[in-house]
Amino acid sequence: MDNNDNCKACAIANGHVEPEAAHGHDHSGGTQEGEVRRLWTNVIISTVILIAALVLQHGTYSDAVPHWMLLGLYILSFIPVGFPVIQEAWELTTEHHDYFNECTLMTVAAIGAFSIGDYPEAVMLMALYSIGEVLQTKAVSRARRSISDLVNDHAQVVQRLNADGTREEVAPEEVLVGDKVRALVGDRLALDGVLLSDSATLDLSALTGESVPVEVLRGEPLLAGAVVQGHPIEMEVTKPYKDSTLSRILHMAEEAAERKPETEHFIRRFSRVYTPIVLVLAVLVVAVPWLVSLLHPTFTYDFSKWFYSSLVFLVTSCPCALIISVPLSYFSGLGASSRHGLLFKGSIFIEKLRHTTAVVFDKTGTITEGSFEVADLQVYGGTAEEEALALLVAVESGSTHPIAQAILSYAEEKTLPEVAVSKLHEQAGFGLRAKDSHSAELLAGNARLLRESGVEIADHQTDTGTTVYLARGGVLILTVVLQDKLKPTSTATVAELHRKGVTPVTILSGDRQAVVEQVGAEVGVDRAIGGLLPQDKMREVELLMHEKEDQVVTYVGDGLNDAPVMSMSDIGVAMGGIASDATVEAADIVIQGTDPYKLVQAIEISNFTHKIVIQNIVFALSFKIVVMLLATFGIASLALAIMADVGVALLTVVNSIRVLRFKAKAPTI
């Protein structure tokens, strides 16, 4: 058994206790609350008997109290708090061959204190250790609960609507794709689907970290994990439970703690070497003064004094504070991330992300919305703008294409005359043909459609957007330029990355070079490269990774074509709200939503977590080294040793939990 598992708090901190255990179920099947009550009861009983023994020993009639009675009272006070520790030390040593664990150190120190007559200190050592274990375990469990709450906070049943109009409650796993389900106000959706009701108000905070409710309209997608507000809704299921957004999040959250950062691995290796060394040093604390007394007869050797100092050294040296606080800090980082709408697929990536030196963004759906808006409109041939736009709207009104929808949305804000068109025909990949009220041919579509029809457009083309042309009777009368909308936080994201020293920030896209350059200039990136196929993106990222010896490249994307380049990057980040399944699987970090600024917040969480880890390591080692030096010279007590062990462990645990409450700053838009 790994010596990191020498106490329940250490085991929980290192992820060796299941989430259910952290919620209250220990390995014996009892509740954690019951275990805590039992420990507190033992401490109270022990303390009461200890006080009675001290009163008898130091009271008015102390001379009349026989030694055997005092010894018996001290042993009775020791048993409630000492026996469980001795028992655990025995199990770890005999069953798991873990000879260098905290329970063994405490047992040796307590027996040693008894052997030299320091009975009260032996009892106090175990009592304080027990109190420390309770407080540490409760604190660690609180940190783990931030993740395990997510695991347990999902719908246990859903209300399925049957074809005959009846309803039945079934487990989410039993619902099939195409089934219709009903969700009441306050229900958390267990499945992905599309909305059948006219509208829905959803709380997406568990997925995106944003507290503002989102309005969804009929036909729009719904993500598992969202909470229904406002009124009940009906939806059609589009994915089985095992493939739903929430199920994927739960699965990744359950596995996240198993992927450890290098700092945590170092602490584990350090403790394996450190513990045997301090045991040898503790022996030397007793042996060296004895050897000195042999060489210098004037030096008086007091075995009890130096044996006591050895016990102080031994108790102080226990590395429990490091073993608990380092993994707890990273686990708290996972909890803080989940509250910000971020999912790290392991604490290793919390540590790794802070080393990012370059960031690469995909464009569409990552920096931009992936939806069009009208950027420019020009009319020709003396046609009135309202008339030309009305004709285009009449032609496009029957189309569901995103470009057509963007034009119709733009036209809603205008007051346009009513016009009629006839003989509407769609030419796939080109556009639409129709006739106006005077039987003049209308062409609405791309440049290829107009060229094939002999319409001259050479002087009206642009490379900075998608252009829709409208011709009437073979003459161009209108051009509409549409551009992909920038996300509100894209510019702030790039600016903040630059402030953090991340450079270059690059956009790679399959879109036209002119379009990518324009977007890049608007958001302020260092490089913007367009016209790339997936293999071209991989080549560009590989070149970037080799630009500098210590280059760490983070790639952010959402599409299926981003999965290969995401896998080869040092760190892959997926926009989980819109990303394909393959992209989410390839990513190391998933943004639950579509906000690129979440990357900045992830870096802030990474930096803060690392700062807390370093604080804990420096504080714990510094305090212990000072007390061990004092013990070496015989001027430290067991009370100080307990403070250096249990006290330092508690302080580092409390410091680690600060990560849970960390709130990354919001973007300035």
C-alpha angles and dihedrals in degrees: 000000000000111000088229087078097062095120138025092250091054091047093051092045091053093049097250093125116074119243089253089058090052087053093056113291119109126195093269091060095251123118123268088232089058091051091051091050090050092052092048090049090052091049092050093048091047092048094049092051091044091053090049090051092049092049091052093046097048102024131106094275097040092125090062094054112095118231093237090059092052092047090049092052092049091049090048091051090047097052100069094053102024104044096063090051093047090048092052091047090053093050093048092048101043103031101033101024090231101148098167106060134129094250091056091050091051092047093051091047094049094047089047092052090051091049092057094043100257093131098155092051091051090054093043090050092058094039093052090043090054092049090049091050092052094048093044093049092049091048094047091047090053090056093047090049090068087069100030090052087063090049093051098035100086136102114283093192136017130205109243120199112221126211091251091059096257125126130221134181113235138164114270089243090063095057115101131211108273095029118129120230135184124220125196128214108287094023119130111225111243097189140045117245149127125277117255095179120083093253144347137202112215135187105218096175093116089057105033105019089235116127097200111102117241126224116224126189132211113292095020120123124264123205125215111248095046117123118227117236135176101022141354117281140199124219141176116235116239101177134034115250095257090059097042123118093248094047091052091049092049092048093050092044091053091052097040098087092055094068104078128199122237092254090058092048088050092054090051092051090043093054092051090057098033099056098055090045094054090047089057090046090051089056090049090053086065098035103045096058088049090053090048090053090054092053095040111036090190089068110090113218117209109188094194092053095050094040088054090050088050090054090050089050091049096050092044094051096061108124094210093118091060095040091055104033101048098055089036090056091053092044089051086051089057089051093049090048093053090054089054093052094260129124119197112197090222138349088258088078092052087061094040098049094065089065092061111135100168134029127201121196129196108224112219112065092001108059093010130044095243089234128102132241130182109261101172139008126191130180126203142192096037093293115150113248094232092051094048093046091047090055091049091049091050091053096043097042093092096050126095094196113128090238092053091048091052091053092048091049090051092049093053088074092055132078103234133178117248113254131177128221131186142192092037112189129176119217105200113236093010112056140249136321125201145147126247125220090277092051091250113149116253121203119190118175147065131334093268092060093053095043092052088051092050097250114148113233104148094117095047104056126115134189097203099077148358111290125207114197127204120197128180122197091351094307126109110240105163142023123190118192115204126192134189109257119246115237111250094243100041096097092044090050094055093044092051092047089054090049088054090054096254109148141196102033106189138188117211118186145159089225123103116292093239092053093047092048091051092051090045092053092049095053096036103241121164096231134020119186124179140179093056129151119207091266090050090054090052091052093050093049091047090053090049092050090057097045092092132021094236097036115145113189123200116195121201120195146135112201132090089248089060094063097084096048090042090056093052095046121094089244126012121203121192128198093233096192093066105009123120119250091251091053093050090049092050094048127094093202126032122204108211096217137014103278113120090198087074086079090063090049090049090055090049091052089048092052094046093048091051091049091054091048092053091046091053094047095047094044096046096046094043094051093045094047092052093050092044089052090050090049090051089060093043097248102112129085133216088250089061089045090054089051090050090051112030095020095050091045091054093047093050091047091052089047091050092053089059086079090065091060095045113126117198115219120261121241121268106231 
